[in-house]
Amino acid sequence: MIPVLTRAQMRAYDRYAIETCHVPGMVLMENAGRGAADVISNLIDPTWVRSHVPGTRAPSWLGARVVVVCGAGNNGGDGFVVARHLLARGADVEVFLVGASEKVMGESRINHDAYIDLGGKFHECADLDSLETLRLSLAAADIAVDALFGTGLDRPVRGALAEAIAIINQTRAERGPERVRVVALDVPSGLDSDSGAPLGTAVLADHTVTFGHLKVGLLTPAGARLSGHIHVVDLGVPDRMIVPMVGHIAEVIGREVVSSELLPRDASVHKHQAGNVLVVAGSSGKLGAAFLAGSASMRAGAGLVTLCTWPDAKMALEARVVELMTARIDPERIAGSLDEALAGKRAVAVGPGLGLDERAKIAVDHLVLGWDGIKVVDADALTHFVGRTEVMAKARGHLILTPHPGELGRLLGRDGRAIEEDRFGAVLRAVELTRATVVLKGARTIVATPDKRMFICMAGNPVLATAGAGDVLTGIIAAFACHLPPDKAACAGVLVHALAGDLWRARTGSDRGMLASEIAALVPEVLAALMRGKDPLIVNGVGG
């Protein structure tokens, strides 16, 4: 389990370590700063972490120019620890304190004084005019370390601190391909560590070194954009007794959700045992959605997939499909024809391209509310419940809802922007209303369960922003739901879908141009690696 903590939980974690476990706060700050210095050393020269023996003289090739921008609080204290360690390792380090030295207190003050008394270059920037020196130093730096604010920030950034953030971001943009690499400590300064929303302005980091545990605000679309690559460094405190005491808001979806749950098949397995999925989708002009969902189910291991759609769409699909079966929704007897198609099915995917007219509403209600199996509800099927979301709580069987932010916003009576500003609150509200497993798609997709557990996917990248990607996800989850409980089917589907995007990007080197059908095509390779407990990117020869 990889837990994800809120601001309050992380404060409680530190307090428990200090007050109950008697680990001095100075030790926690030292371990955080030293861990961050290790990450930065590795960025400067990847051989350093593998070759450097603690206590020996630092190699002379660690001579990068590093600018550390500190605030007066504990995050600034972490920055002074980083600066001291990098100075000892041979880096050319400058520290800029945005504020007055007399405001630096406690452990931060001790590390402030230690860095200066060891001969470190230091500048105090108490006002806007004094920040021009920072701008000049950043223009020549290799690494900029953001140590202005940590997780405690809960109000908009203003004044000299906001200007310092602007200078960091402006320097990063102006230098283009040769830009300074920005490393944020704990969270990018200006990011709300709970909601993931920028508080007026925020540092745009290439890397974020977070301390102890992942913070929930890092795992949102805005948090992902601002944080860059996330590194977690431990604080030298075992978790096994502290995390159960302070709690956690979510967990990262781990690869074991596939490796431990999807077992190798018996030699005698037949197609019905492999999984029999009904995909109720498609309409005139929207055949691709049905085809993608059905094909993805097959690629994810379903042995038999039937596309059930309207008569005109069925005729068009039959000219295209080979492996997929088709069935007809009779507009004159919608419920009866659906019941016939449902015979023997273990999971249903409903919604992609199905339509928004009255006949589609009748079909959706019959399936979603009346059938007692597992139903993956997406796209048009979700839209049919706008204004009556709560009726899904009375549905027979189990529901897995897969909305994007706009669709969830419509279900909750909000706009998509409001959903993005509070993704975790929104997905929990949807669970409360529907009693379903809810998959909120986007960068850092969230899976929330009826018992209000939350799981976050850290895999995936922008190539997945392609038409039909959501239809593919729906089909994958439906295939997994033939054998797994709804929560595990949703988590496994989200992870496999995301890793397929990562594998494609690693192979092509591109962040765009992927077709949704290519996501489905890569699913067997991803599954094969995960079921062996391996990293799909390494197994398929494209690096970790």
C-alpha positions as CSV (number, residue, x, y, z in Angstrom):
1,M,0.0,0.0,0.0
2,I,1.2,3.5,-0.9
3,P,-0.8,5.9,1.3
4,V,-1.7,9.4,0.3
5,L,-2.1,12.0,3.1
6,T,-3.9,15.3,3.6
7,R,-2.3,18.4,5.1
8,A,-3.9,17.6,8.5
9,Q,-2.8,13.9,8.3
10,M,0.8,14.9,7.5
11,R,0.9,17.3,10.4
12,A,-0.5,14.6,12.7
13,Y,2.2,12.2,11.3
14,D,5.0,14.6,12.2
15,R,3.5,15.4,15.6
16,Y,3.1,11.7,16.4
17,A,6.7,11.0,15.4
18,I,8.0,13.9,17.5
19,E,5.8,13.6,20.6
20,T,5.0,9.9,20.9
21,C,8.0,8.3,19.1
22,H,10.4,10.9,20.4
23,V,12.0,11.6,17.0
24,P,13.3,15.2,17.2
25,G,12.0,17.6,14.7
26,M,15.5,18.4,13.8
27,V,16.1,14.8,12.7
28,L,13.0,14.9,10.5
29,M,14.1,18.1,8.8
30,E,17.7,16.7,8.4
31,N,16.4,13.5,6.8
32,A,14.0,15.4,4.5
33,G,16.7,17.8,3.3
34,R,19.4,15.1,2.9
35,G,16.9,12.9,0.9
36,A,16.1,15.9,-1.4
37,A,19.9,16.6,-1.8
38,D,20.3,13.0,-2.9
39,V,17.6,13.4,-5.6
40,I,19.1,16.6,-6.8
41,S,22.6,15.1,-6.9
42,N,21.2,12.3,-9.0
43,L,19.7,14.9,-11.4
44,I,23.1,16.6,-11.7
45,D,24.9,13.4,-12.4
46,P,23.0,10.0,-12.3
47,T,26.1,8.1,-11.2
48,W,26.4,10.1,-7.9
49,V,23.8,8.2,-5.9
50,R,25.2,4.8,-7.1
51,S,28.8,5.6,-6.5
52,H,29.0,8.1,-3.6
53,V,29.9,6.5,-0.2
54,P,28.6,8.5,2.7
55,G,31.4,10.1,4.7
56,T,33.8,10.3,1.7
57,R,34.9,13.5,0.0
58,A,32.3,14.6,-2.7
59,P,33.4,14.0,-6.3
60,S,34.6,17.3,-7.9
61,W,32.3,16.8,-10.9
62,L,29.3,17.7,-8.7
63,G,30.0,21.4,-9.5
64,A,26.6,22.5,-10.7
65,R,25.3,26.0,-10.0
66,V,22.4,25.6,-7.6
67,V,20.1,28.4,-6.4
68,V,17.9,27.6,-3.4
69,V,15.0,30.0,-2.8
70,C,13.8,29.8,0.8
71,G,10.9,31.1,2.8
72,A,11.1,31.9,6.5
73,G,9.2,28.7,7.6
74,N,9.9,25.0,7.9
75,N,10.1,24.6,4.1
76,G,12.8,27.1,4.1
77,G,14.6,25.1,6.8
78,D,14.5,22.1,4.5
79,G,16.0,24.3,1.8
80,F,18.9,25.3,4.1
81,V,19.6,21.6,4.8
82,V,19.6,20.9,1.0
83,A,21.9,23.8,0.4
84,R,24.4,22.6,3.1
85,H,24.5,19.0,1.7
86,L,25.0,20.2,-1.9
87,L,27.7,22.6,-0.8
88,A,29.5,19.7,0.9
89,R,29.2,17.7,-2.3
90,G,31.0,20.3,-4.3
91,A,28.1,22.2,-5.9
92,D,28.2,26.0,-6.3
93,V,25.3,27.0,-4.1
94,E,23.5,30.3,-3.4
95,V,20.6,30.7,-1.0
96,F,18.1,33.5,-1.3
97,L,15.8,34.1,1.7
98,V,12.6,35.8,0.6
99,G,12.0,37.6,3.9
100,A,14.0,38.7,6.9
101,S,16.4,36.5,8.8
102,E,15.0,37.4,12.1
103,K,11.8,35.7,11.2
104,V,13.4,32.4,10.7
105,M,12.8,30.4,13.9
106,G,13.3,26.9,15.5
107,E,14.9,24.1,13.6
108,S,14.9,26.3,10.5
109,R,17.0,28.9,12.3
110,I,19.6,26.3,13.3
111,N,19.9,25.2,9.7
112,H,20.0,28.8,8.4
113,D,22.9,29.6,10.8
114,A,24.7,26.3,10.0
115,Y,24.7,27.0,6.3
116,I,25.9,30.6,6.6
117,D,28.6,29.7,9.2
118,L,29.9,27.0,6.9
119,G,30.6,29.7,4.3
120,G,27.6,29.3,2.1
121,K,26.6,32.2,-0.2
122,F,23.5,33.9,1.2
123,H,21.2,36.8,0.2
124,E,18.4,38.3,2.1
125,C,15.5,39.6,-0.1
126,A,13.2,41.5,2.2
127,D,11.4,43.5,-0.5
128,L,10.6,43.5,-4.2
129,D,13.6,45.6,-5.3
130,S,16.1,43.1,-3.8
131,L,14.7,40.3,-5.9
132,E,16.6,41.5,-9.0
133,T,19.7,39.7,-7.7
134,L,17.7,36.4,-7.6
135,R,16.7,36.9,-11.2
136,L,20.3,37.3,-12.3
137,S,21.5,34.3,-10.4
138,L,18.7,32.1,-11.7
139,A,19.6,33.1,-15.3
140,A,23.0,31.3,-14.8
141,A,21.8,28.4,-12.6
142,D,21.6,24.7,-13.5
143,I,19.2,23.9,-10.7
144,A,16.6,26.1,-8.9
145,V,15.3,24.7,-5.6
146,D,11.9,26.0,-4.5
147,A,11.8,26.0,-0.7
148,L,9.3,28.9,-0.2
149,F,6.2,27.2,1.1
150,G,5.4,23.6,2.2
151,T,2.1,21.9,2.8
152,G,0.9,24.5,5.3
153,L,0.0,27.2,2.8
154,D,-3.8,27.8,2.7
155,R,-4.1,31.4,1.5
156,P,-3.2,33.2,-1.7
157,V,0.5,34.1,-2.2
158,R,1.2,37.9,-2.4
159,G,3.9,40.5,-2.3
160,A,7.6,39.5,-2.6
161,L,6.9,35.8,-2.3
162,A,4.5,35.9,-5.3
163,E,7.2,37.9,-7.2
164,A,9.8,35.3,-6.3
165,I,7.6,32.5,-7.7
166,A,7.0,34.6,-10.9
167,I,10.8,35.0,-11.3
168,I,11.4,31.3,-11.0
169,N,8.7,30.5,-13.6
170,Q,9.7,33.3,-15.9
171,T,13.4,32.2,-15.9
172,R,12.4,28.6,-16.6
173,A,10.3,29.7,-19.6
174,E,12.8,32.2,-21.0
175,R,15.7,29.7,-21.1
176,G,13.8,27.3,-23.4
177,P,15.4,23.9,-24.0
178,E,18.4,24.9,-21.9
179,R,16.2,26.0,-19.0
180,V,17.0,25.8,-15.4
181,R,15.6,22.7,-13.9
182,V,13.2,23.6,-11.0
183,V,13.0,21.2,-8.0
184,A,10.2,21.9,-5.5
185,L,10.5,20.7,-1.9
186,D,7.5,18.8,-0.5
187,V,5.0,20.6,-2.8
188,P,5.5,23.4,-5.4
189,S,5.1,26.6,-3.6
190,G,1.7,28.1,-4.1
191,L,-0.1,24.7,-4.6
192,D,-2.8,23.9,-2.1
193,S,-1.6,20.5,-0.8
194,D,-5.2,19.3,-0.2
195,S,-7.2,20.6,-3.2
196,G,-4.3,20.8,-5.7
197,A,-5.4,24.3,-6.8
198,P,-2.9,27.1,-7.2
199,L,-3.3,29.7,-4.5
200,G,-3.0,32.8,-6.7
201,T,0.3,31.7,-8.2
202,A,2.4,28.6,-8.0
203,V,5.9,27.3,-9.0
204,L,6.0,25.2,-12.1
205,A,8.4,22.5,-11.2
206,D,10.2,19.9,-13.2
207,H,10.6,17.7,-10.2
208,T,9.0,17.6,-6.7
209,V,10.7,15.9,-3.8
210,T,7.9,15.3,-1.3
211,F,8.7,14.2,2.3
212,G,7.4,11.1,4.1
213,H,4.3,10.5,1.9
214,L,2.5,11.7,-1.2
215,K,0.3,14.7,-0.6
216,V,-3.2,14.5,-2.0
217,G,-2.9,17.9,-3.8
218,L,0.0,16.5,-5.9
219,L,-2.3,13.9,-7.4
220,T,-4.7,16.1,-9.2
221,P,-4.5,17.4,-12.8
222,A,-3.2,20.8,-11.7
223,G,-0.9,19.2,-9.1
224,A,0.5,16.8,-11.8
225,R,1.1,19.8,-14.1
226,L,2.9,21.9,-11.5
227,S,4.8,19.1,-9.8
228,G,6.5,17.4,-12.7
229,H,8.2,14.1,-11.7
230,I,7.5,13.3,-8.1
231,H,10.0,11.7,-5.8
232,V,9.1,10.5,-2.3
233,V,11.9,10.5,0.3
234,D,11.5,8.9,3.7
235,L,11.9,10.7,7.0
236,G,13.7,7.8,8.7
237,V,10.6,6.9,10.6
238,P,8.9,3.4,10.1
239,D,5.3,3.8,8.9
240,R,3.8,0.7,10.3
241,M,2.7,2.2,13.6
242,I,2.2,5.9,12.6
243,V,0.0,5.7,9.4
244,P,-2.7,3.6,11.1
245,M,-2.8,6.2,13.9
246,V,-3.1,9.3,11.7
247,G,-5.0,7.8,8.7
248,H,-4.7,8.4,5.0
249,I,-7.2,9.8,2.4
250,A,-6.3,7.5,-0.5
251,E,-4.0,4.9,-1.8
252,V,-2.0,4.7,-5.1
253,I,-3.3,2.0,-7.4
254,G,-0.5,-0.6,-7.2
255,R,0.5,-3.1,-9.8
256,E,-0.4,-5.9,-7.4
257,V,-4.1,-5.2,-8.2
258,V,-3.4,-7.0,-11.4
259,S,-0.6,-9.4,-10.5
260,S,-2.4,-10.8,-7.4
261,E,-6.0,-10.8,-8.8
262,L,-5.8,-11.8,-12.5
263,L,-4.4,-15.4,-12.2
264,P,-3.1,-17.5,-15.1
265,R,-5.9,-19.4,-16.8
266,D,-6.4,-23.1,-16.6
267,A,-5.6,-25.0,-19.8
268,S,-9.2,-26.1,-20.1
269,V,-10.8,-22.6,-19.9
270,H,-13.4,-21.9,-22.6
271,K,-14.7,-18.6,-24.0
272,H,-17.7,-18.3,-21.7
273,Q,-15.5,-18.9,-18.6
274,A,-13.1,-16.3,-19.9
275,G,-15.8,-13.7,-19.7
276,N,-19.0,-12.9,-21.5
277,V,-19.6,-9.2,-21.9
278,L,-22.5,-7.3,-23.4
279,V,-21.7,-3.8,-24.8
280,V,-24.8,-1.8,-25.2
281,A,-23.6,1.2,-27.2
282,G,-23.5,2.9,-30.6
283,S,-26.0,4.7,-32.8
284,S,-26.0,6.2,-36.3
285,G,-22.8,8.3,-36.6
286,K,-21.4,6.9,-33.3
287,L,-20.4,3.4,-34.3
288,G,-16.8,3.8,-33.3
289,A,-17.6,4.1,-29.6
290,A,-19.3,0.7,-29.6
291,F,-16.5,-0.9,-31.6
292,L,-13.8,0.5,-29.4
293,A,-15.5,-0.6,-26.2
294,G,-16.1,-4.1,-27.5
295,S,-12.6,-4.6,-29.0
296,A,-11.1,-3.4,-25.7
297,S,-13.1,-6.0,-23.8
298,M,-11.7,-8.7,-26.0
299,R,-8.1,-7.4,-25.7
300,A,-8.6,-7.3,-21.9
301,G,-9.4,-11.0,-21.9
302,A,-13.1,-11.4,-22.4
303,G,-13.8,-14.6,-24.3
304,L,-17.1,-13.5,-25.9
305,V,-18.3,-9.9,-26.5
306,T,-21.6,-8.9,-28.0
307,L,-22.3,-5.5,-29.3
308,C,-26.0,-4.7,-28.8
309,T,-27.3,-1.6,-30.6
310,W,-30.1,-0.1,-32.7
311,P,-31.1,-1.8,-35.9
312,D,-29.5,0.7,-38.3
313,A,-26.3,0.7,-36.3
314,K,-26.2,-3.1,-36.1
315,M,-26.3,-3.4,-39.9
316,A,-23.4,-1.0,-40.2
317,L,-21.3,-2.7,-37.5
318,E,-21.8,-6.2,-39.0
319,A,-19.9,-5.0,-42.1
320,R,-17.0,-4.1,-39.9
321,V,-16.6,-6.6,-37.0
322,V,-15.1,-10.0,-37.2
323,E,-14.4,-11.2,-33.6
324,L,-17.4,-9.4,-32.0
325,M,-20.9,-10.7,-32.1
326,T,-23.9,-8.3,-32.6
327,A,-27.4,-8.1,-31.2
328,R,-30.3,-5.9,-32.0
329,I,-32.3,-3.6,-29.7
330,D,-35.8,-3.7,-30.9
331,P,-37.3,-0.2,-30.7
332,E,-40.8,-1.8,-30.3
333,R,-39.8,-4.1,-27.4
334,I,-36.7,-2.5,-25.9
335,A,-36.8,-4.3,-22.5
336,G,-37.6,-7.7,-24.0
337,S,-34.9,-7.6,-26.6
338,L,-32.3,-6.4,-24.0
339,D,-33.3,-9.3,-21.7
340,E,-32.6,-11.7,-24.5
341,A,-29.2,-10.2,-25.1
342,L,-28.4,-10.3,-21.4
343,A,-28.8,-14.1,-21.2
344,G,-25.5,-15.6,-19.9
345,K,-23.7,-12.3,-19.6
346,R,-21.4,-11.6,-16.7
347,A,-20.9,-7.9,-17.2
348,V,-22.4,-5.1,-19.2
349,A,-20.9,-1.9,-20.6
350,V,-23.5,0.6,-21.4
351,G,-23.5,4.1,-22.8
352,P,-20.8,4.9,-25.4
353,G,-22.5,6.5,-28.4
354,L,-25.9,5.0,-27.5
355,G,-27.8,8.3,-27.9
356,L,-29.8,10.7,-25.8
357,D,-33.3,10.2,-27.1
358,E,-36.2,8.7,-25.3
359,R,-35.7,5.2,-26.6
360,A,-32.1,5.3,-25.3
361,K,-33.3,6.4,-21.9
362,I,-35.7,3.5,-21.7
363,A,-32.8,1.1,-22.6
364,V,-30.5,2.7,-20.1
365,D,-33.0,2.6,-17.2
366,H,-33.8,-1.1,-17.9
367,L,-30.2,-2.1,-17.9
368,V,-28.7,0.2,-15.2
369,L,-31.6,0.0,-12.7
370,G,-33.1,-3.4,-13.4
371,W,-30.3,-6.0,-14.3
372,D,-28.7,-7.5,-11.2
373,G,-25.1,-8.0,-12.6
374,I,-22.1,-5.6,-12.8
375,K,-22.7,-2.7,-15.1
376,V,-20.1,-0.2,-16.3
377,V,-22.0,3.0,-17.0
378,D,-20.4,5.6,-19.3
379,A,-21.0,8.5,-21.6
380,D,-24.6,8.8,-22.8
381,A,-25.8,6.5,-20.2
382,L,-24.6,8.8,-17.5
383,T,-26.2,11.8,-19.1
384,H,-29.6,10.1,-18.9
385,F,-29.4,10.4,-15.1
386,V,-28.8,14.1,-15.0
387,G,-31.3,15.6,-12.5
388,R,-32.0,12.2,-11.0
389,T,-28.6,10.9,-9.9
390,E,-30.0,9.5,-6.7
391,V,-32.1,6.9,-8.4
392,M,-28.9,4.9,-9.2
393,A,-28.6,4.2,-5.4
394,K,-31.6,1.9,-5.8
395,A,-30.2,0.0,-8.8
396,R,-30.0,-3.8,-8.7
397,G,-26.6,-5.3,-8.9
398,H,-23.4,-3.3,-8.9
399,L,-22.6,0.0,-10.8
400,I,-19.2,1.3,-11.9
401,L,-19.6,4.8,-13.2
402,T,-16.8,6.2,-15.4
403,P,-17.5,10.0,-15.9
404,H,-15.0,12.6,-17.0
405,P,-15.2,15.9,-15.1
406,G,-17.9,17.4,-17.3
407,E,-20.1,14.4,-17.0
408,L,-19.7,14.3,-13.2
409,G,-20.4,18.0,-13.1
410,R,-23.7,17.5,-14.8
411,L,-24.6,14.6,-12.5
412,L,-23.9,16.8,-9.4
413,G,-25.3,20.0,-10.8
414,R,-21.9,21.7,-11.1
415,D,-19.6,22.8,-13.9
416,G,-16.5,20.9,-14.9
417,R,-14.2,23.5,-13.5
418,A,-15.8,23.1,-10.0
419,I,-15.2,19.4,-10.2
420,E,-11.5,19.9,-11.1
421,E,-11.1,22.3,-8.2
422,D,-12.3,19.7,-5.7
423,R,-12.0,16.3,-7.4
424,F,-11.8,14.3,-4.2
425,G,-14.8,16.0,-2.7
426,A,-16.8,15.6,-5.9
427,V,-16.1,11.9,-6.4
428,L,-17.0,11.2,-2.8
429,R,-20.3,13.1,-3.2
430,A,-21.1,11.0,-6.3
431,V,-20.5,7.9,-4.3
432,E,-22.7,9.1,-1.6
433,L,-25.5,9.8,-4.0
434,T,-25.3,6.7,-6.2
435,R,-23.7,4.1,-3.8
436,A,-21.6,3.1,-6.9
437,T,-18.0,2.7,-7.6
438,V,-17.1,5.9,-9.3
439,V,-14.1,6.4,-11.7
440,L,-13.3,10.1,-12.2
441,K,-11.2,10.2,-15.3
442,G,-8.4,12.7,-16.0
443,A,-4.8,13.2,-15.2
444,R,-4.5,11.2,-12.0
445,T,-7.7,9.2,-12.3
446,I,-9.5,8.6,-9.0
447,V,-11.5,5.4,-8.2
448,A,-13.9,5.8,-5.2
449,T,-15.8,2.9,-3.7
450,P,-19.2,2.7,-1.9
451,D,-17.3,2.4,1.4
452,K,-15.6,5.7,0.5
453,R,-12.1,4.3,0.0
454,M,-10.2,6.2,-2.8
455,F,-7.5,5.0,-5.1
456,I,-5.4,7.2,-7.4
457,C,-3.6,6.2,-10.6
458,M,-0.2,7.8,-11.0
459,A,0.4,6.2,-14.4
460,G,-0.7,7.7,-17.7
461,N,0.3,10.7,-19.8
462,P,-1.1,13.2,-22.4
463,V,-1.2,10.6,-25.3
464,L,-4.4,9.3,-23.6
465,A,-6.1,12.6,-24.5
466,T,-7.5,11.1,-27.7
467,A,-11.1,10.5,-28.9
468,G,-12.3,7.0,-27.9
469,A,-9.9,6.5,-25.0
470,G,-12.8,6.6,-22.5
471,D,-14.7,4.0,-24.6
472,V,-11.6,1.7,-24.4
473,L,-11.4,2.1,-20.6
474,T,-15.1,1.2,-20.3
475,G,-14.5,-2.0,-22.3
476,I,-11.4,-3.0,-20.3
477,I,-13.2,-2.6,-17.0
478,A,-16.2,-4.6,-18.2
479,A,-13.9,-7.5,-19.1
480,F,-12.2,-7.4,-15.7
481,A,-15.6,-7.2,-14.0
482,C,-16.3,-10.7,-15.2
483,H,-13.8,-12.0,-12.6
484,L,-13.1,-9.3,-10.1
485,P,-15.2,-7.3,-7.6
486,P,-16.2,-3.9,-8.9
487,D,-13.6,-1.9,-7.0
488,K,-10.8,-4.1,-8.1
489,A,-12.0,-4.3,-11.7
490,A,-12.1,-0.5,-11.8
491,C,-8.7,-0.1,-10.4
492,A,-7.1,-2.8,-12.6
493,G,-8.8,-1.3,-15.7
494,V,-7.6,2.2,-14.9
495,L,-4.0,1.1,-14.3
496,V,-3.8,-1.1,-17.4
497,H,-5.3,1.6,-19.6
498,A,-2.8,4.2,-18.3
499,L,0.2,1.9,-18.6
500,A,-0.7,1.2,-22.2
501,G,-0.4,4.9,-22.8
502,D,2.9,5.0,-21.1
503,L,4.2,2.1,-23.1
504,W,3.2,3.7,-26.4
505,R,4.8,7.0,-25.4
506,A,8.0,5.3,-24.4
507,R,8.2,3.5,-27.7
508,T,7.4,6.5,-29.9
509,G,8.9,9.3,-27.9
510,S,5.8,11.4,-28.6
511,D,3.2,13.0,-26.3
512,R,0.5,13.0,-29.0
513,G,-0.8,11.0,-31.9
514,M,-2.0,7.8,-30.2
515,L,-5.2,6.2,-31.5
516,A,-7.7,4.8,-29.1
517,S,-7.5,1.4,-30.9
518,E,-3.8,1.4,-30.1
519,I,-4.5,1.6,-26.4
520,A,-6.5,-1.6,-26.7
521,A,-3.9,-3.3,-28.8
522,L,-1.2,-2.8,-26.1
523,V,-3.4,-4.2,-23.3
524,P,-2.2,-7.9,-23.7
525,E,1.5,-6.8,-23.4
526,V,0.8,-4.7,-20.3
527,L,-1.2,-7.5,-18.7
528,A,1.5,-10.1,-19.5
529,A,4.1,-8.0,-17.7
530,L,1.9,-7.1,-14.7
531,M,0.8,-10.7,-14.2
532,R,4.5,-11.6,-13.9
533,G,5.0,-8.8,-11.4
534,K,7.1,-6.8,-13.9
535,D,7.2,-3.3,-15.2
536,P,5.7,-3.3,-18.7
537,L,8.1,-0.6,-19.9
538,I,11.2,-2.6,-18.9
539,V,9.8,-5.9,-20.1
540,N,9.1,-4.5,-23.5
541,G,12.5,-3.0,-23.9
542,V,11.9,0.7,-23.5
543,G,13.4,1.5,-20.1
544,G,11.8,2.2,-16.7
